[in-house]
Amino acid sequence: MATSSRSAIPEPRAPGRRERNKRDKWTRIERAARAEFARHGFDGAALRAIAVRARVATGTLFLYARDKRELLFLVFQDEARRIFAEARVAAAAERTLVGALMGVFGRFLDFYARDPELSAAILREFFFRPYEPERLGALTREYAALVAELVGAARERGELRRDVPLAVAAGALFAHYAYWVQAWLGSRLVARAEAEAGLRRALALQIEGLRPAPRRNP
């Protein structure tokens, strides 16, 4: 008797008890870390307090993160990837590259605004000190790939000219985001609203310079 193609496809295996326990512990640790960082800031947060709040032994916590900086990175990584996913879905409904980019950058600004002090620590610990270049580099590459994806879609719509390499255009646009986030959270030169407005204006000007030249009538 012939086997149907449906029956030939193996059913996905449900996670085992050990894997479920591991996920549950990480969920508790992540929530506890967020609460501890929010209450005491990065410098004042203590791993032992996070372990107590998460109802795990301190030794168990060290199985997930070897120090406070790595724990902060793991929390930020999860949040960043959630933002990437949301922004990618929202970008499908955007008609302009400025709107699509602000859908990504604006979500990060919203995240940073929920706890500016902790967000400043994230910038300081991960972007201005050498730490975990492989893991942080991987997250940065994911961010860059998303921006390049949005730029590529705009180029396919005819919004951008094609003689500028995709990576160059994406890097130039991302640089405006980096500048305004640093001006807000790093240097404290501007407020969040000024940073967002300045970023939007800078993106619009940059994109205007990347538009195809108008066709001349013969």
C-alpha positions as a Markdown table, in Angstrom:
| # | Residue | x | y | z |
|---|---|---|---|---|
| 1 | Met | 0.0 | 0.0 | 0.0 |
| 2 | Ala | 1.4 | 3.4 | -0.9 |
| 3 | Thr | 2.1 | 5.8 | 1.9 |
| 4 | Ser | 0.5 | 9.2 | 1.6 |
| 5 | Ser | 2.8 | 12.2 | 1.5 |
| 6 | Arg | 1.1 | 13.5 | 4.6 |
| 7 | Ser | 1.8 | 10.5 | 6.6 |
| 8 | Ala | 5.5 | 10.4 | 5.4 |
| 9 | Ile | 6.1 | 13.8 | 7.0 |
| 10 | Pro | 7.2 | 13.4 | 10.6 |
| 11 | Glu | 5.2 | 15.2 | 13.2 |
| 12 | Pro | 7.2 | 17.9 | 15.0 |
| 13 | Arg | 8.3 | 16.7 | 18.4 |
| 14 | Ala | 6.9 | 18.4 | 21.4 |
| 15 | Pro | 9.6 | 19.7 | 23.7 |
| 16 | Gly | 10.5 | 17.3 | 26.5 |
| 17 | Arg | 10.2 | 17.9 | 30.2 |
| 18 | Arg | 13.9 | 18.9 | 30.5 |
| 19 | Glu | 13.5 | 21.5 | 27.7 |
| 20 | Arg | 10.3 | 22.9 | 29.2 |
| 21 | Asn | 11.9 | 23.3 | 32.6 |
| 22 | Lys | 14.9 | 25.0 | 31.0 |
| 23 | Arg | 12.6 | 27.4 | 29.1 |
| 24 | Asp | 10.5 | 28.1 | 32.2 |
| 25 | Lys | 13.7 | 28.9 | 34.2 |
| 26 | Trp | 14.9 | 31.3 | 31.6 |
| 27 | Thr | 11.5 | 33.0 | 31.4 |
| 28 | Arg | 11.6 | 33.6 | 35.2 |
| 29 | Ile | 15.2 | 34.7 | 35.0 |
| 30 | Glu | 14.5 | 37.2 | 32.2 |
| 31 | Arg | 11.5 | 38.6 | 34.0 |
| 32 | Ala | 13.5 | 38.9 | 37.2 |
| 33 | Ala | 16.4 | 40.6 | 35.5 |
| 34 | Arg | 14.1 | 43.1 | 33.8 |
| 35 | Ala | 12.5 | 43.9 | 37.2 |
| 36 | Glu | 15.8 | 44.2 | 38.9 |
| 37 | Phe | 17.4 | 46.3 | 36.2 |
| 38 | Ala | 14.3 | 48.6 | 36.1 |
| 39 | Arg | 14.4 | 49.1 | 39.9 |
| 40 | His | 18.1 | 49.5 | 40.5 |
| 41 | Gly | 19.6 | 50.2 | 37.1 |
| 42 | Phe | 22.4 | 48.2 | 35.6 |
| 43 | Asp | 25.1 | 49.2 | 38.1 |
| 44 | Gly | 22.9 | 48.7 | 41.2 |
| 45 | Ala | 21.3 | 45.3 | 40.1 |
| 46 | Ala | 22.7 | 42.2 | 41.8 |
| 47 | Leu | 22.8 | 38.7 | 40.3 |
| 48 | Arg | 21.9 | 37.2 | 43.7 |
| 49 | Ala | 18.8 | 39.4 | 43.9 |
| 50 | Ile | 17.8 | 38.3 | 40.4 |
| 51 | Ala | 18.3 | 34.7 | 41.3 |
| 52 | Val | 16.1 | 35.1 | 44.4 |
| 53 | Arg | 13.4 | 36.9 | 42.4 |
| 54 | Ala | 13.5 | 34.2 | 39.7 |
| 55 | Arg | 13.4 | 31.4 | 42.4 |
| 56 | Val | 16.5 | 29.7 | 41.1 |
| 57 | Ala | 19.9 | 29.0 | 42.7 |
| 58 | Thr | 22.7 | 31.5 | 42.0 |
| 59 | Gly | 24.6 | 28.6 | 40.4 |
| 60 | Thr | 21.7 | 27.9 | 38.1 |
| 61 | Leu | 21.7 | 31.6 | 37.0 |
| 62 | Phe | 25.3 | 31.2 | 36.0 |
| 63 | Leu | 24.4 | 28.4 | 33.6 |
| 64 | Tyr | 22.5 | 31.0 | 31.6 |
| 65 | Ala | 24.7 | 34.0 | 32.0 |
| 66 | Arg | 28.2 | 34.1 | 33.3 |
| 67 | Asp | 28.0 | 37.7 | 34.6 |
| 68 | Lys | 25.6 | 40.7 | 34.8 |
| 69 | Arg | 26.7 | 42.1 | 31.4 |
| 70 | Glu | 25.9 | 38.9 | 29.6 |
| 71 | Leu | 22.5 | 38.7 | 31.3 |
| 72 | Leu | 21.7 | 42.2 | 30.2 |
| 73 | Phe | 22.8 | 41.3 | 26.6 |
| 74 | Leu | 20.5 | 38.2 | 26.6 |
| 75 | Val | 17.5 | 40.3 | 27.8 |
| 76 | Phe | 18.3 | 43.0 | 25.2 |
| 77 | Gln | 18.7 | 40.3 | 22.5 |
| 78 | Asp | 15.3 | 38.9 | 23.1 |
| 79 | Glu | 13.7 | 42.3 | 23.0 |
| 80 | Ala | 15.6 | 43.3 | 19.8 |
| 81 | Arg | 14.5 | 40.2 | 17.9 |
| 82 | Arg | 10.9 | 40.8 | 18.9 |
| 83 | Ile | 11.2 | 44.3 | 17.5 |
| 84 | Phe | 12.8 | 43.0 | 14.3 |
| 85 | Ala | 9.8 | 40.6 | 13.8 |
| 86 | Glu | 7.2 | 43.3 | 14.5 |
| 87 | Ala | 8.9 | 45.8 | 12.2 |
| 88 | Arg | 9.2 | 43.4 | 9.4 |
| 89 | Val | 5.5 | 42.7 | 9.5 |
| 90 | Ala | 4.6 | 46.4 | 9.8 |
| 91 | Ala | 6.9 | 47.3 | 6.9 |
| 92 | Ala | 4.7 | 45.4 | 4.4 |
| 93 | Ala | 2.0 | 48.0 | 4.8 |
| 94 | Glu | 4.3 | 51.0 | 4.4 |
| 95 | Arg | 4.5 | 52.9 | 1.1 |
| 96 | Thr | 7.7 | 54.9 | 1.8 |
| 97 | Leu | 11.1 | 54.0 | 3.0 |
| 98 | Val | 11.0 | 56.7 | 5.7 |
| 99 | Gly | 7.9 | 55.1 | 7.1 |
| 100 | Ala | 9.4 | 51.6 | 7.0 |
| 101 | Leu | 12.6 | 52.7 | 8.6 |
| 102 | Met | 10.9 | 54.6 | 11.3 |
| 103 | Gly | 8.8 | 51.5 | 12.0 |
| 104 | Val | 12.1 | 49.8 | 13.0 |
| 105 | Phe | 13.9 | 52.7 | 14.6 |
| 106 | Gly | 10.8 | 54.1 | 16.3 |
| 107 | Arg | 10.2 | 50.8 | 18.0 |
| 108 | Phe | 13.7 | 50.8 | 19.4 |
| 109 | Leu | 13.2 | 54.4 | 20.6 |
| 110 | Asp | 10.0 | 53.3 | 22.3 |
| 111 | Phe | 11.9 | 50.5 | 24.0 |
| 112 | Tyr | 14.7 | 52.8 | 25.1 |
| 113 | Ala | 12.2 | 55.4 | 26.4 |
| 114 | Arg | 10.6 | 52.9 | 28.8 |
| 115 | Asp | 13.8 | 53.0 | 30.9 |
| 116 | Pro | 16.3 | 55.6 | 29.6 |
| 117 | Glu | 18.9 | 54.9 | 32.3 |
| 118 | Leu | 19.0 | 51.2 | 31.6 |
| 119 | Ser | 19.0 | 51.9 | 27.8 |
| 120 | Ala | 22.0 | 54.2 | 28.3 |
| 121 | Ala | 23.7 | 51.3 | 30.1 |
| 122 | Ile | 22.9 | 49.0 | 27.2 |
| 123 | Leu | 24.6 | 51.5 | 24.8 |
| 124 | Arg | 27.5 | 51.9 | 27.1 |
| 125 | Glu | 28.1 | 48.3 | 27.8 |
| 126 | Phe | 27.6 | 46.9 | 24.3 |
| 127 | Phe | 28.5 | 49.6 | 21.8 |
| 128 | Phe | 31.4 | 51.5 | 23.6 |
| 129 | Arg | 33.2 | 48.6 | 25.2 |
| 130 | Pro | 34.7 | 45.5 | 23.7 |
| 131 | Tyr | 32.4 | 42.7 | 24.8 |
| 132 | Glu | 31.1 | 39.5 | 23.2 |
| 133 | Pro | 32.0 | 40.6 | 19.6 |
| 134 | Glu | 30.7 | 37.3 | 18.2 |
| 135 | Arg | 27.2 | 37.5 | 19.8 |
| 136 | Leu | 26.8 | 41.2 | 19.7 |
| 137 | Gly | 28.2 | 41.2 | 16.1 |
| 138 | Ala | 25.5 | 38.6 | 15.2 |
| 139 | Leu | 22.8 | 40.8 | 16.5 |
| 140 | Thr | 24.1 | 43.8 | 14.8 |
| 141 | Arg | 24.3 | 41.9 | 11.5 |
| 142 | Glu | 20.6 | 40.9 | 12.0 |
| 143 | Tyr | 19.7 | 44.6 | 12.4 |
| 144 | Ala | 21.8 | 45.6 | 9.4 |
| 145 | Ala | 20.2 | 42.8 | 7.3 |
| 146 | Leu | 16.7 | 44.1 | 8.2 |
| 147 | Val | 17.6 | 47.7 | 7.2 |
| 148 | Ala | 19.1 | 46.4 | 4.0 |
| 149 | Glu | 15.9 | 44.4 | 3.3 |
| 150 | Leu | 13.8 | 47.6 | 3.7 |
| 151 | Val | 16.2 | 49.6 | 1.5 |
| 152 | Gly | 16.1 | 46.8 | -1.2 |
| 153 | Ala | 12.3 | 46.8 | -1.2 |
| 154 | Ala | 12.3 | 50.6 | -1.7 |
| 155 | Arg | 14.7 | 50.2 | -4.6 |
| 156 | Glu | 12.5 | 47.6 | -6.2 |
| 157 | Arg | 9.6 | 50.1 | -5.9 |
| 158 | Gly | 11.7 | 52.7 | -7.8 |
| 159 | Glu | 12.1 | 54.9 | -4.7 |
| 160 | Leu | 15.9 | 54.7 | -4.8 |
| 161 | Arg | 18.4 | 54.7 | -7.6 |
| 162 | Arg | 20.3 | 51.5 | -8.3 |
| 163 | Asp | 23.9 | 52.7 | -8.8 |
| 164 | Val | 24.4 | 52.9 | -5.0 |
| 165 | Pro | 25.3 | 49.5 | -3.4 |
| 166 | Leu | 22.7 | 48.3 | -1.1 |
| 167 | Ala | 25.0 | 48.0 | 1.9 |
| 168 | Val | 26.3 | 51.5 | 1.4 |
| 169 | Ala | 22.8 | 53.0 | 1.3 |
| 170 | Ala | 21.6 | 51.0 | 4.3 |
| 171 | Gly | 24.8 | 51.9 | 6.3 |
| 172 | Ala | 24.3 | 55.6 | 5.6 |
| 173 | Leu | 20.7 | 55.5 | 6.8 |
| 174 | Phe | 21.5 | 53.4 | 9.9 |
| 175 | Ala | 24.2 | 56.0 | 10.8 |
| 176 | His | 21.5 | 58.6 | 11.3 |
| 177 | Tyr | 19.8 | 56.4 | 13.8 |
| 178 | Ala | 23.0 | 55.7 | 15.6 |
| 179 | Tyr | 23.8 | 59.5 | 15.8 |
| 180 | Trp | 20.4 | 60.5 | 17.2 |
| 181 | Val | 20.2 | 57.7 | 19.8 |
| 182 | Gln | 23.7 | 58.7 | 21.0 |
| 183 | Ala | 22.7 | 62.4 | 21.1 |
| 184 | Trp | 19.7 | 61.4 | 23.2 |
| 185 | Leu | 20.9 | 58.6 | 25.5 |
| 186 | Gly | 24.6 | 59.0 | 25.4 |
| 187 | Ser | 25.4 | 62.8 | 25.3 |
| 188 | Arg | 22.0 | 63.9 | 26.6 |
| 189 | Leu | 22.0 | 66.8 | 24.0 |
| 190 | Val | 18.4 | 66.3 | 23.0 |
| 191 | Ala | 15.2 | 64.9 | 24.4 |
| 192 | Arg | 13.6 | 61.8 | 23.0 |
| 193 | Ala | 11.0 | 63.8 | 20.9 |
| 194 | Glu | 13.8 | 65.9 | 19.4 |
| 195 | Ala | 15.8 | 62.8 | 18.6 |
| 196 | Glu | 12.8 | 61.1 | 16.8 |
| 197 | Ala | 12.0 | 64.3 | 14.8 |
| 198 | Gly | 15.6 | 64.9 | 13.9 |
| 199 | Leu | 16.0 | 61.3 | 12.8 |
| 200 | Arg | 12.9 | 61.4 | 10.6 |
| 201 | Arg | 14.2 | 64.6 | 8.9 |
| 202 | Ala | 17.7 | 63.2 | 8.4 |
| 203 | Leu | 16.3 | 60.0 | 6.8 |
| 204 | Ala | 14.0 | 62.0 | 4.5 |
| 205 | Leu | 17.0 | 64.2 | 3.4 |
| 206 | Gln | 19.2 | 61.2 | 2.9 |
| 207 | Ile | 16.6 | 59.3 | 0.9 |
| 208 | Glu | 15.9 | 62.4 | -1.3 |
| 209 | Gly | 19.6 | 62.3 | -2.3 |
| 210 | Leu | 19.3 | 58.6 | -3.2 |
| 211 | Arg | 16.3 | 59.1 | -5.5 |
| 212 | Pro | 16.6 | 58.3 | -9.2 |
| 213 | Ala | 17.2 | 61.3 | -11.4 |
| 214 | Pro | 14.1 | 62.5 | -13.2 |
| 215 | Arg | 13.9 | 61.3 | -16.8 |
| 216 | Arg | 14.5 | 64.0 | -19.4 |
| 217 | Asn | 12.1 | 64.3 | -22.3 |
| 218 | Pro | 13.9 | 63.6 | -25.6 |
